[in-house]
Amino acid sequence: MTIGLRGLASYLPEQVIPREAFSYLAPLVPSMEIFPRERRRLDRPDAIEFMCVEASKRALEDARLEAQDIDLIVCQGLGGRFVAPGPASFVKRELGLRIETPAWNIAQVCAGFIDGVRIAWLAVKAEPEAYKNVLVVTATAWWTGEWGADATCPSAATCGDGAAAGVVSVDDVKLAFLSYANRTHDEVYEWLNTRGGAPANPDLLRFVNEPLNNSFMHVNDQFPQWMAETGRHLAAWLLPEAARKAGVALTDITRIATHQAQDLTIKMWRETLEAETGLPQSLWYDTWHAYGNMGGADSAVNLEHLLHREGVETGKVIAYFSPGAAGHSPAMLMRAL
């Protein structure tokens, strides 16, 4: 049984926020060049729900399916009006799915789409008659005024809004799943989280023209050090394991769609992977300077851009790499059909 992505689509808001909008953060960083040139923003309180629905509509169109064909939703929303519940049932309602269709929410943050796809893969494999087509959705809205980015922290200048959705199926598959590999470094659990608290640099509030969120992402000082020492090796550990599980050579990988937490982080992953395995840095694909860090959405947007905008030759192997918060870091291999 071949299981994979039948449809894949993204939604990027029209509003473009340039690097210069965060010039008030310049005293905190060595250079504004470390920030993406642009990122997107959706200025509406229901940004998460709206983007999930729009991306889902496009994914259904790409898969040539109707809402009634979907047997399960796996959904994640990062940011937005509500911490709970997640937006899965809202998406179900707006699309008009059957009332018996389950609508599951997950909270895997930057690993949300890759793990949602993995859940869908296992559901289709376990019960192919019950779950013929599974809709996987992820969206990130950092700037709704509820929970998201801390406008006084340099990381805010990396954060953009966006969404992606895909349909996992056994029919008309475009990207077939080959393998899944993971490492969970649970020591970082407390070091990167979203909660209430004081802004990192409250003295900057008088200069901020961005929406001020009620709760936001906090990064402990230990996390960057961990990333520089341990996290830099994640791709070098995971991609060889994924290749072994798929029964392919590591050199069969032709492109790597990645999460783009920070430009410097991507650079570390690229350089370490090449140094430890020989895979060239030219294989990596990101849209950092167009969209910045879209949490759970950016790696899926990169995968969608590879498939639909750049194009992938039949038979080629794509690596999908998207580490998440709390140290949970998955990777997948897929083959273009």
C-alpha positions, -999 to +999 in steps of 0.1 A: +000+000+000+014+034-011+005+061+014+014+097+009+004+133+002-023+135-025-027+173-022-006+200-006-013+238-004-003+269+015-019+302+025+003+333+030-013+366+041-010+395+016+003+420+042+041+422+040+061+434+070+096+445+062+127+441+083+127+479+090+094+476+110+116+462+138+143+488+138+135+495+174+152+462+182+185+473+167+202+481+200+197+444+211+213+427+181+247+429+164+231+436+130+196+438+116+208+415+088+201+385+111+164+391+106+145+381+074+140+408+048+102+402+049+075+382+066+037+381+063+010+391+088-028+386+090-043+414+111-076+398+124-085+382+157-096+350+140-064+347+120-057+311+129-092+299+120-092+318+088-058+306+076-066+270+085-098+271+064-082+288+034-052+264+033-076+235+036-098+246+007-067+249-014-054+215-004-088+199-013-087+216-047-051+203-053-062+168-043-093+171-065-116+161-035-147+175-019-152+181+018-174+150+021-144+129+010-124+137+041-125+110+069-104+127+095-089+161+104-055+165+122-050+202+130-027+225+148-030+263+155-001+283+170-012+317+183-046+332+179-077+338+201-078+306+221-052+285+238-078+257+238-097+243+220-077+239+189-092+249+155-100+214+142-137+214+148-140+250+134-123+238+102-147+208+100-177+231+104-165+257+078-157+231+052-189+212+058-175+178+066-197+149+077-208+151+113-191+117+121-157+129+109-132+131+138-115+164+143-082+160+162-060+188+175-023+184+183+002+207+199+036+199+184+044+235+176+072+236+149+069+198+143+031+201+140+027+194+103+052+166+100+038+149+131+002+155+118+012+138+086+027+109+105-005+104+126-025+105+093-001+080+077-006+055+107-044+060+107-046+052+070-023+022+073-042+009+103-078+014+091-077+020+053-114+016+049-122+041+077-096+067+068-092+070+031-084+107+030-070+126+060-067+164+060-037+177+079-037+214+087-013+238+105-013+276+109+007+301+128-005+336+138+020+354+159+003+388+160-033+387+171-029+404+205-036+371+223-007+347+224+023+346+201+055+367+199+070+391+224+073+424+205+102+435+228+123+404+221+146+401+190+129+368+181+098+388+173+115+402+142+117+366+128+081+357+133+056+356+104+021+343+098+011+315+075-006+282+070-004+249+051-026+219+046-023+185+030-044+154+022-029+120+031-043+092+010-036+060-009-050+074-041-033+098-066-003+102-043+022+129-053+047+124-025+049+088-011+060+084+025+092+063+030+102+067+066+100+087+098+127+092+124+128+111+156+149+122+186+133+138+217+158+157+238+135+163+268+161+183+287+149+214+269+113+212+280+114+242+303+136+263+281+112+272+253+076+278+261+046+301+257+030+316+288+022+348+305+048+370+321+066+403+317+081+413+283+118+406+279+126+443+274+098+464+288+118+496+283+112+492+246+074+492+248+072+529+241+089+523+207+068+493+197+042+497+169+034+460+168+004+443+185+012+434+221+002+399+230-012+388+263+011+357+264+041+350+244+070+327+236+098+327+262+133+315+254+156+306+283+192+315+281+202+278+281+183+271+249+206+289+224+236+273+241+220+238+237+212+245+201+248+255+194+262+224+211+236+197+206+208+209+183+231+216+155+236+179+150+199+170+146+198+167+108+231+148+108+216+123+133+180+121+118+185+120+080+209+090+080+184+072+103+155+081+080+175+068+050+183+036+067+146+030+076+136+038+041+161+014+026+177+041+004+212+056+003+217+089+021+230+103-012+196+095-028+182+126-010+179+154-036+163+182-016+157+190+021+126+210+031+133+225+065+119+244+094+133+279+096+135+288+133+164+312+126+187+318+096+217+311+118+201+278+129+195+267+093+231+275+086+243+254+116+221+224+104+234+227+068+271+230+078+270+202+104+251+178+080+277+184+053+306+180+077+293+148+093+277+131+062+289+148+031+255+159+019+260+193+003+245+224+016+229+232-018+203+205-011+186+226+016+154+246+007+140+275+028+120+307+024+135+325+053+138+359+037+103+358+023+083+345+053+106+342+084+097+318+112+061+306+107+063+281+136+045+249+125+037+262+090+070+272+074+085+237+068+052+226+052+052+258+031+087+250+020+076+214+011+047+229-009+069+254-027+093+226-036+065+205-051+045+231-069+068+261-076+102+245-081+090+210-091+103+176-081+112+149-107+094+116-105+114+091-084+134+117-065+137+115-027+129+146-005+138+149+031+114+168+054+131+181+086+112+201+112+124+201+148+098+212+174+096+227+209+104+206+240+132+189+221+109+167+199+126+166+165+112+145+136+123+140+100+106+121+071+117+109+037+092+110+007+095+100-029+079+120-058+055+099-079 
